[in-house]
Amino acid sequence: MIKPELFYKWLTNADIDFFSGVPDSLLKDICAYITDHTSPEKHIIAANEGNAVALAAGYHMASGKIPLVYMQNSGLGNIVNPLLSLTNKQVYNIPLLMMIGWRGEPGKKDEPQHVAQGRLTLDLLETMEVPYQILSDDADEAKKQFDLAITHISENNQPYALVIRKGLFERYKLKATIKNSYTLIREEAIKQIVEKLSGNEIIVSTTGKTSRELFEIREALGQGHDSDFLTVGCMGHANQIAVGMAIAKPNRKVICIDGDGALLMHMGSMAINGAVSPKNFIHIVINNGSHESVGGQPTVADSIDVVKIAEASNYKSAISVSSSEALNSVLTEIDAIEGPALIEIKTKVGSRDDLGRPTVKPVDNKKALMQNFKSK
């Protein structure tokens, strides 16, 4: 295993002082160390991975230094365009060091949404002509690999990737923890939503702990899962999945339970929702100001006005609540709300230690939902 402080020392000794990316559970220890030891203006948790590459490119052009961009391998999809049309040697020839968490590594047990991505990770890097190394868990060997990467970047002015296996970095607990004054927790909010609905609605839940909690709430209440689409992957796209459903089934209310990090990742979708204006679409955003599912790194969502953004995006209505009582009051009137409508629920950070994962296969979840659509 590699100590985060040792890896950070390698970075600073190579004059790497700018960091940007989207948090990943495999990288949470090194990212936590970077957060605690880097000034905020030099460590930017980006809205999405493509944005991180663009930020890094801009920093390099102004400073001449090599930046570091980190991500889960699922983020490769978001960086294809900036890698090939911005940093590529045939375009602007911009160097950067990438650190990529290898979820779904072949031969390692992982969640369904990571299997194909894990199998194709190295192939994707090769297709994009990005040289890479799978970082060793032996510190001496890893240092040699790191030095080779920096040399290659410096000599060729191009991106280079270090692929990170699960458990590579030693544990490091984030000191700069997120605190707010809200009392409601996400699972309680989801339970209130489920209990207030008539049962005819469709719920599309965002990736991470939100879908896991929705699944367990249904189990605890003895309810089925055929009214839910658990978006276990494709972070940031749940609300567009929901709008697609709402367009196809205008007689069914479709509710997206989104997260603040997911909303930020592709916030332009809100403008599309307002333009399409499905009357049967309710957009619920649970905002705890954190990428909680992948290590607790902060988002900027608690410092922006999500309600005003929704109103500016032509949502019919938008409201923010931060207590169980206020949420209950809004949910009591949910049948009468004309969409597109936004309900922001501000919550504190936290979840159960024993939170499980859906036991239904994604494809079976889809089939059950489609049968539900056919029957009503």
VENPE-V811968 format. One record per pair of residues at least 6 apart in sequence whose C-alpha atoms are under 8 Angstrom apart, sorted by sequence separation. I is the first residue (numbers start at 1). J is the second residue. If there is no record, write none. Layout:
I&J, I&J
This chain:
11&17, 46&52, 59&65, 60&66, 85&91, 86&92, 87&93, 88&94, 104&110, 125&131, 136&142, 152&158, 153&159, 205&211, 218&224, 246&252, 290&296, 291&297, 311&317, 321&327, 45&52, 60&67, 84&91, 86&93, 87&94, 103&110, 104&111, 125&132, 135&142, 153&160, 218&225, 231&238, 246&253, 290&297, 291&298, 310&317, 311&318, 23&31, 35&43, 44&52, 59&67, 86&94, 87&95, 152&160, 246&254, 290&298, 291&299, 310&318, 34&43, 106&115, 136&145, 205&214, 245&254, 289&298, 290&299, 57&67, 104&114, 105&115, 135&145, 215&225, 289&299, 308&318, 56&67, 103&114, 104&115, 149&160, 243&254, 289&300, 307&318, 56&68, 103&115, 104&116, 106&118, 133&145, 149&161, 242&254, 289&301, 307&319, 56&69, 104&117, 105&118, 106&119, 242&255, 288&301, 289&302, 307&320, 103&117, 104&118, 105&119, 242&256, 287&301, 288&302, 103&118, 104&119, 215&230, 287&302, 53&69, 102&118, 52&69, 132&149, 239&256, 238&256, 239&257, 327&345, 102&121, 211&230, 239&258, 211&231, 238&258, 17&38, 49&70, 211&232, 317&338, 8&30, 23&45, 49&71, 263&285, 316&338, 317&339, 321&343, 7&30, 19&42, 20&43, 21&44, 22&45, 187&210, 190&213, 191&214, 205&228, 207&230, 316&339, 317&340, 318&341, 319&342, 320&343, 321&344, 322&345, 323&346, 18&42, 19&43, 20&44, 21&45, 22&46, 186&210, 190&214, 203&227, 204&228, 205&229, 206&230, 207&231, 208&232, 315&339, 316&340, 317&341, 318&342, 319&343, 320&344, 321&345, 322&346, 4&29, 5&30, 8&33, 17&42, 18&43, 19&44, 20&45, 21&46, 22&47, 202&227, 203&228, 204&229, 205&230, 206&231, 207&232, 236&261, 237&262, 256&281, 258&283, 260&285, 315&340, 316&341, 317&342, 318&343, 319&344, 320&345, 321&346, 322&347, 4&30, 8&34, 20&46, 22&48, 49&75, 53&79, 187&213, 191&217, 201&227, 202&228, 203&229, 204&230, 205&231, 206&232, 207&233, 236&262, 254&280, 255&281, 256&282, 257&283, 258&284, 259&285, 260&286, 315&341, 318&344, 320&346, 21&48, 22&49, 48&75, 49&76, 69&96, 71&98, 73&100, 135&162, 187&214, 200&227, 202&229, 204&231, 207&234, 235&262, 236&263, 253&280, 254&281, 255&282, 256&283, 257&284, 258&285, 259&286, 260&287, 315&342, 5&33, 21&49, 50&78, 54&82, 67&95, 68&96, 69&97, 70&98, 71&99, 72&100, 73&101, 131&159, 132&160, 133&161, 134&162, 135&163, 199&227, 207&235, 236&264, 250&278, 252&280, 253&281, 254&282, 255&283, 256&284, 257&285, 258&286, 259&287, 260&288, 261&289, 4&33, 49&78, 50&79, 53&82, 66&95, 67&96, 68&97, 69&98, 70&99, 71&100, 72&101, 73&102, 74&103, 130&159, 131&160, 132&161, 133&162, 134&163, 135&164, 206&235, 236&265, 237&266, 240&269, 250&279, 251&280, 253&282, 255&284, 257&286, 260&289, 261&290, 22&52, 48&78, 49&79, 50&80, 53&83, 57&87, 66&96, 67&97, 68&98, 69&99, 70&100, 71&101, 72&102, 73&103, 130&160, 131&161, 132&162, 133&163, 134&164, 135&165, 206&236, 235&265, 236&266, 239&269, 243&273, 250&280, 260&290, 261&291, 21&52, 50&81, 66&97, 68&99, 72&103, 130&161, 132&163, 134&165, 137&168, 206&237, 207&238, 247&278, 20&52, 21&53, 50&82, 136&168, 137&169, 206&238, 246&278, 310&342, 20&53, 205&238, 240&273, 60&94, 204&238, 246&280, 20&55, 60&95, 204&239, 243&278, 246&281, 307&342, 20&56, 274&310, 19&56, 57&94, 204&241, 264&301, 307&344, 18&56, 57&95, 204&242, 243&281, 261&299, 275&313, 277&315, 306&344, 57&96, 203&242, 242&281, 260&299, 274&313, 275&314, 56&96, 74&114, 261&301, 270&310, 273&313, 274&314, 18&59, 260&301, 272&313, 274&315, 271&313, 273&315, 274&316, 74&117, 270&313, 271&314, 27&71, 73&117, 84&128, 239&283, 27&72, 73&118, 83&128, 26&72, 23&70, 24&71, 25&72, 210&257, 18&66, 19&67, 20&68, 21&69, 22&70, 23&71, 24&72, 73&121, 76&124, 80&128, 210&258, 16&65, 18&67, 19&68, 20&69, 21&70, 22&71, 23&72, 210&259, 15&65, 16&66, 17&67, 18&68, 19&69, 20&70, 21&71, 22&72, 202&252, 204&254, 206&256, 15&66, 16&67, 19&70, 201&252, 202&253, 203&254, 204&255, 205&256, 206&257, 16&68, 97&149, 200&252, 201&253, 202&254, 203&255, 204&256, 205&257, 206&258, 97&150, 200&253, 201&254, 202&255, 203&256, 204&257, 205&258, 206&259, 201&255, 203&257, 97&153, 206&262, 96&153, 281&338, 282&339, 283&340, 285&342, 287&344, 292&349, 95&153, 280&338, 281&339, 282&340, 283&341, 284&342, 285&343, 286&344, 287&345, 288&346, 292&350, 95&154, 279&338, 280&339, 281&340, 282&341, 283&342, 284&343, 285&344, 286&345, 287&346, 288&347, 290&349, 105&165, 279&339, 280&340, 281&341, 282&342, 283&343, 284&344, 285&345, 286&346, 287&347, 288&348, 289&349, 95&156, 96&157, 98&159, 100&161, 102&163, 278&339, 279&340, 282&343, 284&345, 286&347, 288&349, 95&157, 96&158, 97&159, 98&160, 99&161, 100&162, 101&163, 102&164, 103&165, 277&339, 278&340, 94&157, 95&158, 96&159, 97&160, 98&161, 99&162, 100&163, 101&164, 102&165, 103&166, 277&340, 93&157, 94&158, 95&159, 96&160, 97&161, 98&162, 99&163, 100&164, 101&165, 102&166, 93&158, 94&159, 95&160, 97&162, 99&164, 101&166, 274&340, 273&340, 89&157, 89&158, 88&158, 87&158, 88&159, 87&159, 27&101, 26&101, 25&101, 26&102, 24&101, 26&103, 209&292, 209&293, 208&293, 186&286, 178&289, 178&290, 178&296, 113&232, 114&233, 177&296, 178&297, 113&233, 178&298, 249&373, 232&362, 230&362, 10&143, 197&331, 2&137, 189&324, 196&331, 230&365, 1&137, 2&138, 10&146, 14&150, 192&328, 196&332, 229&365, 1&138, 2&139, 27&164, 228&365, 229&366, 1&139, 26&164, 36&174, 184&322, 189&327, 193&331, 26&165, 30&169, 33&172, 35&174, 36&175, 183&322, 184&323, 226&365, 26&166, 29&169, 32&172, 33&173, 36&176, 182&322, 183&323, 184&324, 216&356, 225&365, 229&369, 26&167, 29&170, 32&173, 33&174, 35&176, 182&323, 216&357, 228&369, 27&169, 29&171, 30&172, 32&174, 213&355, 215&357, 216&358, 226&368, 227&369, 29&172, 32&175, 212&355, 213&356, 215&358, 225&368, 226&369, 29&173, 212&356, 225&369, 29&174, 212&357, 226&371, 227&372, 212&358, 226&372, 189&345, 74&234, 186&347, 184&346, 185&347, 186&348, 184&347, 185&348, 186&349, 182&346, 183&347, 184&348, 185&349, 186&350, 187&351, 4&169, 182&347, 183&348, 185&350, 186&351, 1&167, 2&168, 3&169, 4&170, 182&348, 185&351, 1&168, 2&169, 3&170, 4&171, 181&348, 1&169, 2&170, 3&171, 4&172, 180&348, 1&170, 179&348, 179&349, 178&349, 47&261, 48&264, 47&264, 48&265, 47&265, 48&266, 47&266, 112&361, 112&362, 45&298, 45&299, 32&297, 28&294, 28&295, 23&291, 25&293, 25&294, 24&294, 25&295, 23&294, 24&295, 23&295, 23&297
